[in-house]
Amino acid sequence: MTGLPPFSDRLLGWYDRHARSLPWRVSPGDRAQGVRPDPYRVWLSEVMLQQTTVAAVKSYFAVFTQRWPDVQALANAADEDVMGAWAGLGYYARARNLLACAREVTRHRNGRFPETADALRDLPGIGDYTSAAIASIAFDEPAPVVDGNIERVTTRLYAIETPLPAARKAIRVRVAEMTPKSRAGDFAQAMMDLGATICTPRSPTCILCPVSEGCVARQEGRQEEFPKKLAKKAKPSRRGAAFVARRARDGAILLRRRPASGMLGGMAEPFTTDWSSKTDGATGLDAAPFAADWRRAGEVTHGFTHFDLTLEVWLATIQAEPTDAGWWAPVGDLNAAGLPTLMRKAVEAALAAAPSR
């Protein structure tokens, strides 16, 4: 790299010209004019982006910031409203931690987020990556930010042969060495953008890369070999059942709310059997929540992080109100009911099998 500007200078020069326009981001041009990122928007976007794509997050971010424009508004929101707005985004523990964090910041920190990665880690739901990202992007602390894109860029730059996740310590060390003392937030976002747009998992566009001259993997023609990964273990399969009750007079669907803790905690659902990552749920009519003319309506499947779940779907049209009722949701309002993806699949399967009224 003799005769070339330092790595961070080349990368930041590229970012100044090619930064992605994202609803939670302050552009490098605005940042240079003194516009400061809003820590609330940075935090909210980073929590949403955990294990979720930018494309999927954009619409959710718009809804959240319109309904709850600052951390105080979010802290005062009803749990069920936030969980409903989160429905479909997945990994629902994030939504519960989001509320817990907003309330901690509002009630015990005067509505202000801490400005260092160390202090941010004390907040609910904020780990090493999220704390570094918030501290760097919102407060320009030169904390090493390492997400999936940055892992890929860094393992290629240095041809790190250790497979993930064991390689993460070495990656973090390298990123810390590369992160400049000034414009740390722009540097982190530039690394993310480089991985998302040029240093992609397949067919990276090395000819357009502003830092390709120093990339060991490119020099060796092995870009797509990195990052190294261990073979994935097969996920176990689990089974359960969902019982969708439809009200005879208007077709409304009976829903209830899951317990606050555990899988899909606090989310709306039709009646279901118990199921977890450890034990198979019961299936069949013996598991029905109340007596009715239950008819099998098929199966739905859903992949969780650690297991795949298949639910038998049963449908009954009922006249009388069951004793242990939740609430009736009109079919036209199901999108607003906050059903997680799995439960929406179950209801849709039941409705598809229902006789026309």
LINGI-V650583 format. One line per field, one symbol per residue. ss: DSSP state (@ for helix, = for strand, . for the rest). psi: psi as a letter, one per 20 degrees, with the letter a starting at -180 (. if undefined). burial: # if it has 9 or more other C-alpha atoms within 8 Angstrom, else .. Layout:
ss=???
psi=???
burial=???
This chain:
ss=......@@@@@@@@@@@@.........@@@@@......@@@@@@@@@@@....@@@@@@@@@@@@@@...@@@@@...@@@@@@@@......@@@@@@@@@@@@@@@@........@@@@.......@@@@@@@@@@@@........@@@@@@@@@@@.....=...@@@@@@@@@@@.....@@@@@@@@@@@@@@........@@@...@@@.@@@@...@@@...=......============.....=====..........==.==............@@@.......=========...============........===.@@@@@@@.=.@@@@@@@@@@@@@....
psi=jpiqqqghggghgghhhjpqoqijqpqhghhhjjppqohghggghhghiokqqgghhghggggghghnirhgghhiqqghgghghipiirmihhhghgghghhggghikkjpqqjqhghhiiqpjoagghggggggghjkplpopoahghgggghggjloipqqihihghghgghhhhpqhqkhghgghggghghhhglrgplqmhhipikhhjoghghikkgiiqqqqqpqqpqqprqaqpoopppghijqppqrpqqhrapkpjqqqrprrqqrihqpqqrrhhjqhrprmpppjaqqqpprgiqppppppqpppqgqpqgmqeqpoqhijhhiikprgghhggghgghhiqqq.
burial=.......#.###.###..#......#.#.##.....#.###########..#...###.######..##.#####.#....######.#..#.#############..#.#.#.###.###.##.#..##################..#############.##..##..##.###..##...#############.###...###..#.##..####...###.###.........###########..########.....##########.#....####...#.........#####.....############......#...##...#..###########.##.......
